[in-house]
Structure formats: structure tokens, C-alpha cells
Amino acid sequence: MAGGFSCALLAALVSVSYADVVDLSGNWTLLNNVRGERIPASVPGSMYTALYTNKLIPDPLYRDNDVKLRWIGREDWTYTRTFQLSSADLSASALHLVCDGLDTFSTVFINNKKVGTSENMFVQYVYDIKNAAKVGDNTISVEFDSAVKVAEQKANASAYDIPNDCPPKAQNGECHVNMIRKEQCSFSWDWGPSFPTQGIWKDIYIEAFNTSVIRELSVATTRGSGGEWMLDVGVYFDVGGGSVSGVLTTYVVGTSVMKSMPLTLTPTNSSSNFTITIPSSEKIDIWWPNGYGNQTRYNVNVTFTSNNEVSNKQRRVGFRTVELVQDPVGNNTGLTFYFKINDVPVFFKGSNWIPADNFQENINKKRLRRLLQSAAEVHINSMRVWGGGVYESEDFYDIADEFGIMIWQDLMFSVALYPTTPDFLSTVSQEITHQVRRIRHHPCIVLWAGNNENEKGLRQDWYDVHLHYKRYYDDYVKLYVTTLKTIVNKEDSTRVYLSSSPSDGQETEKEGWVAKDPGSELYGDIHFYDYISDLWKDSNYRIPRFASEYGIQAWCDIETLEDVFDSGDFDYWGPMSYHRNHHPLGNIEMIEEIVLHFNEPINPDYKQKFSDIIYLTQINQAVSIQTQSEHYRRWQNAMTSDGRGQTMGALYWQLNDIWQAPTWAGIDYTGKWKMLHYYARKFFAPILISPFIDGNFLNIYMVVDEIPLTEVKDTKTGMNVFTPANSFISLLQSNFPREEAVHLMTKTAEATTGVLYIQMYRWDSFTPLRTWNVTYKLKKSSQSVFKQDIDTLVSATGCPGRSSCFLYMYLNDPASGINAYVPLTYYNSVTGLAKAQVMVTDVTMMTNTEFEVTVGSNRIAPFVWLDAIGIPGRFSDNGFLMMAPSRIVIFTSWDPVDLETVKRSLKTKSLMDIQFS
């Protein structure tokens, strides 16, 4: 049936025409009239990359060039080019210039005639150019105004101060970015520089048509009360003029689902919204998050035919359901906060995403794929697109769909108060309407959040506005509730809108949208940062419902810094080190965290000492985030006496970097994995051994996910406990196909039963002192399986004392790869640990991108770090405990490489290679 339709449609379209499109991307000229500059430029692009490509400025990311090149963002730049139009183009009823992204304030001219202006980086602008264009050669000019100057003008013209006015001095940033609708971090952030771009940052083209074109196609999948799948479709047209009648056809490719209907459009009635019910006879494969099943997607084609003119758009959708559960907990101790995907409770394991580059034109699909694939490879199933960057590209969301990475989508408002003038609300309304329509078809998007930390900032008076609190409270509600919430709910009824992150969810709404304690452990989500406490200690962490931000800084690798540092810059306490750290006191805090757990490195060679400190900051970051992430995973089925617990999300800050610097990222600017990202592969593993020191006890939890869970009421606490599904019938009732249900029952049995082996080792011997084994059967998705007094364990093995020994544990057999270890003291107190001779003893080529690397050692060695200098790629494990004379890891390069190059590139490092005080 589907094939027949395609052939019939093809035959029908032979005699029709499509809108003529003149693509204006490519070669332009960039002008600066004040300086007399006139240089070639590429579109999409910005003035920074044009100047750098033409060798008029040095690398903007080199040393302190972000400050030295500040003049660029404070001046006005113009893009211009010529293009050709045919007589057919001019004779069409409509001739429109479509600008998918203008950054930010511009005036657009065709043949020196003004055709429009722009003021919002996130809005698609469409200009009627029929009266300005001509047959043959035409000129287009886009004259940009400095966003820095406009932001200042708007702040000065405001009836009252709207903070946050300027960033901290350490950021070397610009002021008043909250006054304008531009990428907020382009004026600087505590992890990135200030590059206030101007330019045509997305596609730009001309369309000539006689009837209409589909300007936006918005699609979402829902499920009816009877279990039937439905498509919610919105088609939004650009109508050429007058009344247009035709036929609108919607077709789900690969199925028999097709709907055709007559449609009449006018410039004031230019949309069509309808629902298509998928027949129960149609087999629909469901989209699942990473680790839970396949990410099946379907193409939805929509075609409008009128007077032999055709307009067509396609969206790729996934059929899945999303529910955010906020139910009462226990005896009036808050609300739950967790997601069910396709009726299955899912623990969100993930991170936070910031823009991958200061210059959007430098981000391509290959780079996005490597970052998101890196996330998927370490079991990340969710990510928060942070509200101070940009609404990401189609490529980003397509790849997230492909890898099953669920997206918590912030709207682009962050850490500031914002205007609520009629002009500001008008452009913001256009922005949100456009962006929700543009991306809501992606199954990866599971939630909209109105802003980043603005509820918390207002309640905690970050901006010293308490004397005029009501004014700013009224503005807050007007923007995020009256305006944004109304638009989002209208445009997308299939997802929840939260007014802020963090927030107390439904409790925030109940308390008038600014809760007394935004980020309460009893409601919603929290953001947690602590740069003073011992972050290797479980008891220093909060016990929330959901942690959507938490993190700590570490430096990027010294190889990454070599691209942007001079030879004399590699001094941890030097000026360039301080310049790159935009977090005030960040370098000092990292050292203070290091000396809690290690002795301070004292190498007299300042570059080697810097390299040693970098290595230790990465260890500290990795272990800190591991400790916190496992803490959250363990608490998913437990609750304190005061109602805290049932934690169902852990999104650490942050996945990626925007430049080469010390930041919270787990992957640096070049795409190189820091130790944190390697550790994520273990602490987000679907079967986790999670030991921790609980007072004077060793407490070992088993945590399992990526299996179907059911909710069972605990009669003692009143909370819902997540238990592995134990019924084949229940899986069939939860939308799993029969063959998948069989597979999942087997997977569940393997994950919830087994033998845990616990071994005591001395730091100076490969031979264990003693081995215990524990047979377990999990009744919950997180459960303690072993708890014992540590002194009892030490004395039972003949270990001389805690400082001499550590505990190692593995599941079922040593080769399972599921293991963990616990030092019984910190490394600055360990005895018996000496420098090991760790080296690569063999490398075998498996494919032209995969290599088996054999590592040898004569002693136990903690935090063994492997590096493939100059070869982009990643290891199957890194930063690991070497506790046998030999082990094998796999190195996977992103691009093909020969064996000899890999052999030459490999370097090793372990903890005792560092010269300590």
C-alpha cells in the first residue's frame, strides 16, 4: 500500500512545480566602514572567523586574545553580496527572503532598499522583497549593530535596573546581555570567554512562489486512552496573497498511514492543526532511551498541492510516551519527581550541554556526533541543554534521537532578571513559538524548562533587589508563566513545562511560581556545588528527588593547552593560568581539594609540575563526581526519616567545553576525554557495584537499570519502590513486543542475581589477603547487599592497618568487567604504595580504528592514565587501578590510523610517578 502511494504521488507531481529557491549561503563580503576593512567571508559565519581566516587577527582562543580582540565585538560589521533573480522569480506572486538566523541586531537591504530588521538571534525572519528586487543582478546587505553597544543602550534606557548587570571581573566579559535576545554566554561565563558575535549564523535564502509554502511543520506523537498511537500535526504556511485552495497530504513513510484533506488558506488563516490516529493493525516500533531498547523513527511527509504548485516538508518522529510523575510521598513529605518513558520508570543518567564552540559556524555534524556518541558510549541516557546557550541545531537533536539521549530543554534565559517591556515580550513570544515548533518532533526532547536558576536567584536575592522584590517577582511571573508557559502549553501539550531549573515542580506552582526554597530536597530538581567540603565523602551530599546540576572543576590535558599557551605559560600559579580560569578562586579551590586526598606535587620543573597538577585535578574531579553520582543512584529506593530520597536523576555539570581551560567538563574542547568521562562509563553502568564508607562500615550496594521496573508501594514509608519486573505478562502489558519481553526477562534475571566477590589487598602485593563471596538476589533496583565493620574486615585478613590495604570487588568472575575498589584511607596516608614501572608491552591492530593495548606493571598502581598523543580517540578504560602484572585495554581512534603511529603515540602515567612533598 505504501509503495503504491509513493508511485502515484510521483506520477501526480510530474506536472507540478515547486517554489524556486535561491540559496544565499556561501561567499559574502564583510565590511567595517570605520576601519575600511573589506574581506571575503563565509555564510553561515561571524566576523571573528572571517577575520581569522583572512589572517587579519590571530587565533581568538590563543592566550589572552579574548581580551585583546575585544574591539571586534564593540564595532559594527556589514555582510554583503550579489545574487541573480530570473524573470520567473520576479513574476511570482511572492518573493520572500528567509533568514533562519541573524545574530543579532541588523538592518537588511536589497538594492539599497530597506526590507526589514532583526533583534533576536533565535527568530526566523521572513522579509517581502518583491518591491526591492529586480531581474538579473541584485545586492543584499545585512548591516549589523554591535550587540555590546545595543545591550548597553537598552540598559541605560530601562525605567529601572534589571540585573545581573555585568559578569565577575575574572570572566573579562561584557555587560547587560540579559537585555537582549542573544546567546547569553557569548558575553562570557565562568567556563568560557566573551566573543559577542555578529553575523548570519544560519541558512539564508530567497523563495519565489505563487500560492504558498510550508514554513514550519510541527509534529508530536501521543497515545490515546485506548492505547492507540496518534500524530499531533501542525502545518504553518507562508501564503503568497489572497485565498489559496489545495490538498494537504500527510504520509507516514514505511506504513499504510496516509491522510488527505482539502484546505483553504489566507494570509490571516495560514495554518492547519489536526490529529492522525494510527490504526491498531499498524505495527509501530517504539523509541526507547539509550540502553532500554531501539531508537526506531519514522519519516512523516506533509505535502500541500495547489494550482499545480507543491510545497513539501518532512520530519522524523519516534513513537514514545513521556510522563513526569509528581505524586505525594509518604506522610506529607513532598512530591516524587521522576520520568516514565513508555510507562517504565527511568533513572536519568546524564550531563549538561553547553555550546560546543564560541563560533557556531565551527560546529559541524561530525563534531556533534563524536560528542554525543561519546556520551552514549558511557551509558548516558539524558542531557540538559542549558539555558544560557542556543537552541541547538537540527543535527544535534537528530543525533540525540539516534543515540537515545533524552533532552531536558531549557529556554534561553539564565542567571539574570529580564525585561518585560511589550517589545521584549513580543520578540520572546516569536522566539518560543518558532523554536517549539521547530524541534518538538524530536522524541529525544522530554521536557521544557523556562530558565536556568532564575527562580533560585530571585528567591535567594542574588542581585540585591529585596527592596523592590514585588516588582521583580511580577516581572518573573509575567515572563515565565503568563507569556512563556502559555505559549509552550499551546504549542506542545505532550510535554511538561517547568518554570525554572532548579525548581520545586508542582510545589513551585502552588507557592506562586517562586518557592520559598527552590531546589528543596523534597520536590523537583536541585543544583549542587560545594568547593570547600571533602567531595569524596558521601555524607557531604544532599539527598534530592533529582539532581540536574552538580560538578567540580578540573584542568584540560596539557596537550590541549599546547594549542593556546606559549612555552612560558605552563605555570599553575602564573598569570595565564589565572586568566583561563573564569571561576574566581578556582585554581586555589582545586589545590585545596587535591591536598585533602594527596600530598602536594613539588617537581622543580614548572611545566612538569603543572602537568602533575592537571592529572591530580582530573583524578579529584573524576572521583568526586563518581562519589556523588553513585550516591544519587543508591538513593533511588530509599528515604530518610524526614522524607528525603527516591532520587531518580543525576545530570552532572558539564559534558563539553567551549575553549581550552579549567572547567567542569568531562570532555575537553578538542574532544579528548578527561578522566571524569572514563569514570562515567563505570558510575553510569547498567549494573553497578557501589561501595562506600558508611561511618565505620563498608556498605556495598548493587544498582541495576536499563531493565523494566515496576512501582510497588512500601507500606512502611509510603514511597513507591522500584522493583525489577518479574512477570512476562507485565512486560507484554507495558508495550514490549513478545520477543523483546523474552530478552528482557533474561536480562533482568542476569542483572538481579549473582555472586559478589570481595577481596582485601595490601598496596604492595598483587595477591589478595582474603576473598569473601556474597550471593544476592535484588528485590529493588538499588539495594545494599553487604555491610560489615571495616576494623573487623581488616583484622580478619591480617592486614597491618587501614593505611596498608584496600578492598576490591567484582561480580561473578574477574573477567566480567563489573568491579570496584575502596581505599581504606586517602592516598596521602597510604603506606606500602611505591612507584610502579607501568608500560605498554604490546599493541595489536584489530581494525584500522581499533587496537588492543597490553599494559604491564611490576606493582599495584592507582589511576593508571593512558594517552595516545596526537591521535583523537578513546580507551575502553582509563584512570584505572592496575592490580595485576598485565591487563588489556582497547584503544579506538575516531579516524583510521596505522599501527606504528599508534605505538609511537602511547604514553603511560600513574599516581606514584608524581614527585610528592
Secondary structure, 3 states (H helix, E strand, C coil): CHHHHHHHHHHHHCCCEECEEEECCEEEEEEECCCCEEEEEEECCCHHHHHHHCCCCCCCCCCCHHHHCHHHHCCCCEEEEEEEECHHHHHCCEEEEEECCEECEEEEEECCEEEEEECECCCCEEEECCCCCCCEEEEEEEEEECHHHHHHHHHHHCCCCCCCCCCCHHHCCCCCHHHCECCHHHEEECCEEECCCCEECCCEEEEEECCEEEEEEEEEEEECCCCCEEEEEEEEEEECCCCEEEEEEEEECCCCCEEEEEEEEECCECEEEEEEECCCCCCCCEECCCCCCCECCEEEEEEEEECCEEEEEEEEECECCEEEECCECCCCCCECCEEEECCEEECEEEEEECCCCCCHHHCCHHHHHHHHHHHHHCCCCEEEECCCCCCCCHHHHHHHHHHCCEEEEECCCECCCCCCCHHHHHHHHHHHHHHHHHHCCCCCEEEEECCECHHHHHHCCCCCCHHHHHHHHHHHHHHHHHHHHHHHHHHCCCCEEECCECCCCHHHHHCCCCCCCCCCCCCCCEEECCCCCCCCCHHHCCCCCCEEEECCCECCCHHHHCCCCCHHHCCCCCHHHHHHCCCCCHHHHHHHHHHHHCCCECCCCHHHHHHHHHHHHHHHHHHHHHHHHHHHHHHHHCECCCCCECCCEEEECCCCCCCCCCECCCECCCCCECHHHHHHHHHCCCEEEEEEEECCEEEEEEEECCCCEEEEECCCCCCEEEEECCCHHHHHHCCCCHHHHHHHHHHHHHHHEEEEEEEEEECCCCCCCEEEEEEEECCCCEEEEEEEEHHHHHHHHCCCCHHHEEEEEEECCHHHCCEEEEECCCCCCCCCCCCCCCEEEEEEECCCCEEEEEEECCCCEEEEEEEECCCCEEECCCCEEECCCEEEEEEEECCCCCHHHHHHHEEEECHHHCCEC
